[in-house]
Amino acid sequence: MSDRILYLALGVSVLGLLILTYVSEVIEPPVSRIGDINSNSIGKDLRVQGSVSGLHRFKGGSVLLTVADGTGNISVYLDYSMAMSMPNISKARVLDVVGEIDEYEGALELKPKRSNGVRVLS
């Protein structure tokens, strides 16, 4: 009897971990105001929506966007593979971005982890 309970508990635990893994990939954080993002946000996954107010393409193919929402602006860094998967990013006017807050040369930036972390709204 105790072996059955042990195996049942193990099965339920594994199932729970699989569900948590799936849910963590699907659920997105709520939209944050860019002006509220600060150094305490480093390492956290955040979501912002805003207008593209600047775009810089690097020689290696990566892209740095500036996104503004009326409360502030933040740089959004797209590495080479992500930038290449979004060839029309230069035509985007409004974006929805989910990514991790990082610091680069003293400035905060948002780094999407997956290509579906950047959605063009208009």
N, CA and C atoms as an extended XYZ file, in Angstrom:
366
Properties=species:S:1:pos:R:3:atomname:S:1:resname:S:1:resid:I:1 pbc="F F F"
N         0.819       -1.201        0.000 N   MET     1
C         0.000        0.000        0.000 CA  MET     1
C         0.859        1.259        0.000 C   MET     1
N         1.903        1.308        0.842 N   SER     2
C         2.731        2.511        0.916 CA  SER     2
C         3.511        2.734       -0.385 C   SER     2
N         3.869        1.641       -1.103 N   ASP     3
C         4.541        1.798       -2.393 CA  ASP     3
C         3.614        2.452       -3.418 C   ASP     3
N         2.350        2.094       -3.381 N   ARG     4
C         1.372        2.688       -4.316 CA  ARG     4
C         1.245        4.183       -4.058 C   ARG     4
N         1.197        4.562       -2.808 N   ILE     5
C         1.081        5.983       -2.456 CA  ILE     5
C         2.332        6.732       -2.899 C   ILE     5
N         3.474        6.123       -2.704 N   LEU     6
C         4.732        6.745       -3.118 CA  LEU     6
C         4.763        6.964       -4.629 C   LEU     6
N         4.380        5.941       -5.399 N   TYR     7
C         4.356        6.071       -6.856 CA  TYR     7
C         3.307        7.082       -7.318 C   TYR     7
N         2.171        7.103       -6.645 N   LEU     8
C         1.136        8.080       -6.979 CA  LEU     8
C         1.644        9.495       -6.713 C   LEU     8
N         2.288        9.700       -5.585 N   ALA     9
C         2.839       11.024       -5.253 CA  ALA     9
C         3.903       11.437       -6.261 C   ALA     9
N         4.736       10.495       -6.656 N   LEU    10
C         5.766       10.785       -7.649 CA  LEU    10
C         5.132       11.167       -8.990 C   LEU    10
N         4.122       10.425       -9.402 N   GLY    11
C         3.438       10.723      -10.662 CA  GLY    11
C         2.774       12.085      -10.648 C   GLY    11
N         2.109       12.406       -9.548 N   VAL    12
C         1.453       13.713       -9.422 CA  VAL    12
C         2.495       14.832       -9.437 C   VAL    12
N         3.627       14.626       -8.794 N   SER    13
C         4.693       15.636       -8.774 CA  SER    13
C         5.246       15.891      -10.171 C   SER    13
N         5.497       14.822      -10.910 N   VAL    14
C         6.020       14.962      -12.277 CA  VAL    14
C         4.994       15.669      -13.157 C   VAL    14
N         3.729       15.289      -13.038 N   LEU    15
C         2.678       15.945      -13.806 CA  LEU    15
C         2.603       17.429      -13.465 C   LEU    15
N         2.712       17.752      -12.198 N   GLY    16
C         2.700       19.155      -11.769 CA  GLY    16
C         3.848       19.949      -12.367 C   GLY    16
N         5.031       19.368      -12.405 N   LEU    17
C         6.189       20.042      -12.998 CA  LEU    17
C         5.990       20.268      -14.491 C   LEU    17
N         5.420       19.286      -15.179 N   LEU    18
C         5.152       19.451      -16.611 CA  LEU    18
C         4.137       20.568      -16.858 C   LEU    18
N         3.105       20.622      -16.039 N   ILE    19
C         2.099       21.686      -16.176 CA  ILE    19
C         2.726       23.044      -15.906 C   ILE    19
N         3.532       23.159      -14.858 N   LEU    20
C         4.196       24.435      -14.549 CA  LEU    20
C         5.118       24.877      -15.686 C   LEU    20
N         5.833       23.947      -16.273 N   THR    21
C         6.717       24.270      -17.396 CA  THR    21
C         5.920       24.813      -18.561 C   THR    21
N         4.818       24.171      -18.886 N   TYR    22
C         3.968       24.622      -19.990 CA  TYR    22
C         3.374       26.000      -19.695 C   TYR    22
N         2.828       26.167      -18.514 N   VAL    23
C         2.177       27.423      -18.152 CA  VAL    23
C         3.171       28.572      -18.150 C   VAL    23
N         4.391       28.339      -17.698 N   SER    24
C         5.383       29.415      -17.656 CA  SER    24
C         5.753       29.901      -19.056 C   SER    24
N         5.607       29.054      -20.059 N   GLU    25
C         5.880       29.449      -21.444 CA  GLU    25
C         4.706       30.197      -22.056 C   GLU    25
N         3.509       29.966      -21.570 N   VAL    26
C         2.300       30.512      -22.177 CA  VAL    26
C         1.874       31.836      -21.535 C   VAL    26
N         1.971       31.932      -20.225 N   ILE    27
C         1.502       33.120      -19.513 CA  ILE    27
C         2.493       34.266      -19.697 C   ILE    27
N         1.956       35.428      -20.029 N   GLU    28
C         2.793       36.615      -20.190 CA  GLU    28
C         2.547       37.562      -19.024 C   GLU    28
N         3.562       38.324      -18.657 N   PRO    29
C         3.360       39.305      -17.594 CA  PRO    29
C         2.433       40.421      -18.070 C   PRO    29
N         1.805       41.137      -17.150 N   PRO    30
C         0.964       42.278      -17.549 CA  PRO    30
C         1.827       43.397      -18.121 C   PRO    30
N         1.213       44.302      -18.857 N   VAL    31
C         1.940       45.423      -19.456 CA  VAL    31
C         2.442       46.353      -18.354 C   VAL    31
N         3.731       46.667      -18.408 N   SER    32
C         4.352       47.590      -17.455 CA  SER    32
C         4.520       48.956      -18.103 C   SER    32
N         4.435       49.988      -17.281 N   ARG    33
C         4.740       51.338      -17.763 CA  ARG    33
C         6.263       51.455      -17.812 C   ARG    33
N         6.774       51.931      -18.923 N   ILE    34
C         8.235       52.026      -19.092 CA  ILE    34
C         8.842       52.933      -18.031 C   ILE    34
N         8.146       53.990      -17.662 N   GLY    35
C         8.652       54.918      -16.655 CA  GLY    35
C         8.818       54.287      -15.281 C   GLY    35
N         8.152       53.150      -15.043 N   ASP    36
C         8.247       52.460      -13.755 CA  ASP    36
C         9.387       51.446      -13.709 C   ASP    36
N        10.039       51.213      -14.844 N   ILE    37
C        11.134       50.236      -14.900 CA  ILE    37
C        12.404       50.886      -14.354 C   ILE    37
N        13.053       50.201      -13.411 N   ASN    38
C        14.282       50.741      -12.821 CA  ASN    38
C        15.261       49.598      -12.550 C   ASN    38
N        16.338       49.889      -11.867 N   SER    39
C        17.377       48.877      -11.636 CA  SER    39
C        16.876       47.700      -10.813 C   SER    39
N        15.803       47.884      -10.060 N   ASN    40
C        15.212       46.760       -9.324 CA  ASN    40
C        14.546       45.759      -10.266 C   ASN    40
N        14.332       46.154      -11.510 N   SER    41
C        13.679       45.296      -12.496 CA  SER    41
C        14.667       44.377      -13.213 C   SER    41
N        15.964       44.580      -13.030 N   ILE    42
C        16.970       43.783      -13.732 CA  ILE    42
C        16.773       42.298      -13.403 C   ILE    42
N        16.749       41.494      -14.465 N   GLY    43
C        16.565       40.058      -14.315 CA  GLY    43
C        15.115       39.610      -14.359 C   GLY    43
N        14.186       40.548      -14.326 N   LYS    44
C        12.763       40.203      -14.352 CA  LYS    44
C        12.234       40.213      -15.783 C   LYS    44
N        11.248       39.372      -16.025 N   ASP    45
C        10.546       39.378      -17.302 CA  ASP    45
C         9.440       40.411      -17.228 C   ASP    45
N         9.437       41.327      -18.185 N   LEU    46
C         8.429       42.383      -18.237 CA  LEU    46
C         7.841       42.467      -19.633 C   LEU    46
N         6.704       43.106      -19.711 N   ARG    47
C         6.031       43.332      -20.989 CA  ARG    47
C         5.765       44.821      -21.118 C   ARG    47
N         6.120       45.381      -22.267 N   VAL    48
C         5.843       46.790      -22.544 CA  VAL    48
C         5.163       46.902      -23.906 C   VAL    48
N         4.406       47.965      -24.048 N   GLN    49
C         3.816       48.318      -25.337 CA  GLN    49
C         4.125       49.774      -25.581 C   GLN    49
N         4.510       50.083      -26.816 N   GLY    50
C         4.804       51.471      -27.110 CA  GLY    50
C         5.183       51.691      -28.556 C   GLY    50
N         5.376       52.960      -28.854 N   SER    51
C         5.744       53.388      -30.202 CA  SER    51
C         7.236       53.235      -30.421 C   SER    51
N         7.601       52.851      -31.624 N   VAL    52
C         9.016       52.764      -31.987 CA  VAL    52
C         9.490       54.178      -32.292 C   VAL    52
N        10.406       54.688      -31.465 N   SER    53
C        10.897       56.053      -31.662 CA  SER    53
C        12.328       56.073      -32.182 C   SER    53
N        12.923       54.913      -32.357 N   GLY    54
C        14.268       54.840      -32.898 CA  GLY    54
C        14.626       53.421      -33.281 C   GLY    54
N        15.493       53.305      -34.283 N   LEU    55
C        15.938       51.988      -34.738 CA  LEU    55
C        17.372       52.113      -35.218 C   LEU    55
N        18.222       51.211      -34.738 N   HIS    56
C        19.620       51.187      -35.172 CA  HIS    56
C        19.981       49.758      -35.543 C   HIS    56
N        20.455       49.566      -36.774 N   ARG    57
C        20.926       48.246      -37.215 CA  ARG    57
C        22.442       48.211      -37.089 C   ARG    57
N        22.940       47.173      -36.432 N   PHE    58
C        24.376       46.987      -36.290 CA  PHE    58
C        24.908       46.216      -37.493 C   PHE    58
N        26.206       46.351      -37.762 N   LYS    59
C        26.826       45.668      -38.903 CA  LYS    59
C        26.630       44.160      -38.843 C   LYS    59
N        26.621       43.587      -37.648 N   GLY    60
C        26.458       42.142      -37.494 CA  GLY    60
C        25.042       41.657      -37.717 C   GLY    60
N        24.082       42.589      -37.898 N   GLY    61
C        22.702       42.205      -38.166 CA  GLY    61
C        21.754       42.362      -37.000 C   GLY    61
N        22.272       42.583      -35.794 N   SER    62
C        21.366       42.788      -34.670 CA  SER    62
C        20.742       44.186      -34.757 C   SER    62
N        19.683       44.391      -33.987 N   VAL    63
C        18.912       45.639      -34.051 CA  VAL    63
C        18.681       46.162      -32.642 C   VAL    63
N        18.774       47.469      -32.486 N   LEU    64
C        18.430       48.129      -31.229 CA  LEU    64
C        17.283       49.081      -31.515 C   LEU    64
N        16.145       48.826      -30.886 N   LEU    65
C        14.966       49.665      -31.039 CA  LEU    65
C        14.797       50.517      -29.796 C   LEU    65
N        14.235       51.690      -29.963 N   THR    66
C        13.824       52.494      -28.827 CA  THR    66
C        12.306       52.499      -28.832 C   THR    66
N        11.714       52.079      -27.717 N   VAL    67
C        10.263       52.005      -27.594 CA  VAL    67
C         9.843       52.979      -26.496 C   VAL    67
N         8.832       53.808      -26.792 N   ALA    68
C         8.344       54.813      -25.857 CA  ALA    68
C         6.846       54.624      -25.642 C   ALA    68
N         6.407       54.858      -24.405 N   ASP    69
C         4.976       54.713      -24.104 CA  ASP    69
C         4.344       55.943      -23.464 C   ASP    69
N         5.008       57.064      -23.468 N   GLY    70
C         4.466       58.274      -22.848 CA  GLY    70
C         4.949       58.469      -21.423 C   GLY    70
N         5.435       57.398      -20.772 N   THR    71
C         5.984       57.528      -19.423 CA  THR    71
C         7.502       57.448      -19.442 C   THR    71
N         8.059       57.053      -20.576 N   GLY    72
C         9.506       56.904      -20.715 CA  GLY    72
C         9.821       56.105      -21.952 C   GLY    72
N        11.092       55.798      -22.119 N   ASN    73
C        11.487       54.953      -23.251 CA  ASN    73
C        12.529       53.946      -22.781 C   ASN    73
N        12.634       52.861      -23.557 N   ILE    74
C        13.577       51.807      -23.227 CA  ILE    74
C        14.122       51.222      -24.515 C   ILE    74
N        15.370       50.795      -24.476 N   SER    75
C        15.979       50.125      -25.619 CA  SER    75
C        15.556       48.667      -25.623 C   SER    75
N        15.271       48.158      -26.812 N   VAL    76
C        14.926       46.752      -27.003 CA  VAL    76
C        15.979       46.169      -27.929 C   VAL    76
N        16.744       45.196      -27.435 N   TYR    77
C        17.834       44.613      -28.209 CA  TYR    77
C        17.379       43.303      -28.837 C   TYR    77
N        17.464       43.234      -30.171 N   LEU    78
C        17.160       42.010      -30.909 CA  LEU    78
C        18.463       41.459      -31.452 C   LEU    78
N        18.855       40.259      -31.010 N   ASP    79
C        20.083       39.671      -31.527 CA  ASP    79
C        19.905       39.320      -33.004 C   ASP    79
N        20.991       38.891      -33.630 N   TYR    80
C        20.994       38.628      -35.067 CA  TYR    80
C        19.864       37.694      -35.494 C   TYR    80
N        19.734       36.548      -34.830 N   SER    81
C        18.729       35.567      -35.267 CA  SER    81
C        17.315       36.095      -35.104 C   SER    81
N        17.069       36.834      -34.041 N   MET    82
C        15.734       37.388      -33.849 CA  MET    82
C        15.457       38.499      -34.866 C   MET    82
N        16.447       39.340      -35.111 N   ALA    83
C        16.269       40.419      -36.086 CA  ALA    83
C        16.040       39.865      -37.492 C   ALA    83
N        16.738       38.783      -37.832 N   MET    84
C        16.568       38.176      -39.155 CA  MET    84
C        15.204       37.488      -39.296 C   MET    84
N        14.636       37.040      -38.181 N   SER    85
C        13.314       36.405      -38.234 CA  SER    85
C        12.195       37.442      -38.350 C   SER    85
N        12.555       38.725      -38.237 N   MET    86
C        11.575       39.811      -38.329 CA  MET    86
C        12.036       40.835      -39.366 C   MET    86
N        12.027       40.479      -40.644 N   PRO    87
C        12.572       41.376      -41.666 CA  PRO    87
C        11.830       42.706      -41.792 C   PRO    87
N        10.569       42.772      -41.379 N   ASN    88
C         9.786       44.006      -41.516 CA  ASN    88
C         9.774       44.845      -40.242 C   ASN    88
N        10.676       44.565      -39.317 N   ILE    89
C        10.683       45.293      -38.051 CA  ILE    89
C        10.913       46.791      -38.253 C   ILE    89
N        11.618       47.163      -39.305 N   SER    90
C        11.897       48.581      -39.547 CA  SER    90
C        10.638       49.351      -39.929 C   SER    90
N         9.580       48.655      -40.324 N   LYS    91
C         8.319       49.322      -40.680 CA  LYS    91
C         7.348       49.397      -39.510 C   LYS    91
N         7.692       48.773      -38.394 N   ALA    92
C         6.805       48.746      -37.234 CA  ALA    92
C         6.697       50.121      -36.595 C   ALA    92
N         5.494       50.461      -36.188 N   ARG    93
C         5.267       51.732      -35.489 CA  ARG    93
C         4.951       51.519      -34.015 C   ARG    93
N         4.216       50.455      -33.710 N   VAL    94
C         3.854       50.154      -32.324 CA  VAL    94
C         4.150       48.684      -32.062 C   VAL    94
N         4.819       48.408      -30.932 N   LEU    95
C         5.222       47.043      -30.591 CA  LEU    95
C         4.689       46.629      -29.221 C   LEU    95
N         4.539       45.332      -29.061 N   ASP    96
C         4.290       44.692      -27.784 CA  ASP    96
C         5.504       43.782      -27.567 C   ASP    96
N         6.246       44.007      -26.499 N   VAL    97
C         7.505       43.280      -26.294 CA  VAL    97
C         7.507       42.636      -24.910 C   VAL    97
N         7.852       41.342      -24.870 N   VAL    98
C         8.032       40.614      -23.620 CA  VAL    98
C         9.484       40.152      -23.587 C   VAL    98
N        10.173       40.480      -22.515 N   GLY    99
C        11.568       40.081      -22.414 CA  GLY    99
C        12.114       40.328      -21.022 C   GLY    99
N        13.403       40.088      -20.894 N   GLU   100
C        14.082       40.254      -19.612 CA  GLU   100
C        14.802       41.598      -19.572 C   GLU   100
N        14.675       42.282      -18.455 N   ILE   101
C        15.374       43.551      -18.269 CA  ILE   101
C        16.831       43.260      -17.945 C   ILE   101
N        17.715       43.940      -18.675 N   ASP   102
C        19.152       43.784      -18.494 CA  ASP   102
C        19.761       45.177      -18.473 C   ASP   102
N        21.006       45.259      -18.110 N   GLU   103
C        21.723       46.534      -18.113 CA  GLU   103
C        22.914       46.410      -19.049 C   GLU   103
N        23.068       47.402      -19.913 N   TYR   104
C        24.194       47.422      -20.836 CA  TYR   104
C        24.778       48.820      -20.829 C   TYR   104
N        26.030       48.922      -20.458 N   GLU   105
C        26.754       50.197      -20.379 CA  GLU   105
C        25.970       51.247      -19.597 C   GLU   105
N        25.413       50.823      -18.467 N   GLY   106
C        24.724       51.742      -17.567 CA  GLY   106
C        23.281       52.050      -17.926 C   GLY   106
N        22.786       51.532      -19.033 N   ALA   107
C        21.402       51.794      -19.444 CA  ALA   107
C        20.599       50.494      -19.401 C   ALA   107
N        19.345       50.623      -19.020 N   LEU   108
C        18.476       49.451      -18.997 CA  LEU   108
C        17.996       49.136      -20.400 C   LEU   108
N        17.870       47.845      -20.694 N   GLU   109
C        17.328       47.432      -21.980 CA  GLU   109
C        16.497       46.172      -21.787 C   GLU   109
N        15.598       45.973      -22.713 N   LEU   110
C        14.709       44.821      -22.699 CA  LEU   110
C        15.193       43.860      -23.770 C   LEU   110
N        15.416       42.603      -23.377 N   LYS   111
C        15.921       41.597      -24.312 CA  LYS   111
C        14.902       40.466      -24.429 C   LYS   111
N        14.169       40.417      -25.543 N   PRO   112
C        13.235       39.310      -25.746 CA  PRO   112
C        13.990       37.991      -25.801 C   PRO   112
N        13.403       36.954      -25.228 N   LYS   113
C        14.038       35.633      -25.208 CA  LYS   113
C        13.641       34.803      -26.421 C   LYS   113
N        12.460       35.075      -26.953 N   ARG   114
C        11.939       34.315      -28.098 CA  ARG   114
C        11.399       35.287      -29.131 C   ARG   114
N        11.370       34.847      -30.383 N   SER   115
C        10.882       35.721      -31.452 CA  SER   115
C         9.413       36.072      -31.266 C   SER   115
N         8.623       35.205      -30.610 N   ASN   116
C         7.229       35.574      -30.375 CA  ASN   116
C         7.095       36.556      -29.216 C   ASN   116
N         8.213       36.973      -28.624 N   GLY   117
C         8.214       37.992      -27.591 CA  GLY   117
C         8.115       39.397      -28.144 C   GLY   117
N         8.181       39.528      -29.457 N   VAL   118
C         8.040       40.842      -30.112 CA  VAL   118
C         6.887       40.725      -31.103 C   VAL   118
N         5.851       41.501      -30.854 N   ARG   119
C         4.693       41.513      -31.754 CA  ARG   119
C         4.472       42.924      -32.278 C   ARG   119
N         4.284       43.000      -33.576 N   VAL   120
C         4.008       44.297      -34.204 CA  VAL   120
C         2.505       44.543      -34.089 C   VAL   120
N         2.144       45.657      -33.446 N   LEU   121
C         0.733       46.014      -33.286 CA  LEU   121
C         0.255       46.916      -34.424 C   LEU   121
N         1.164       47.713      -34.976 N   SER   122
C         0.846       48.535      -36.165 CA  SER   122
C         2.121       49.023      -36.789 C   SER   122
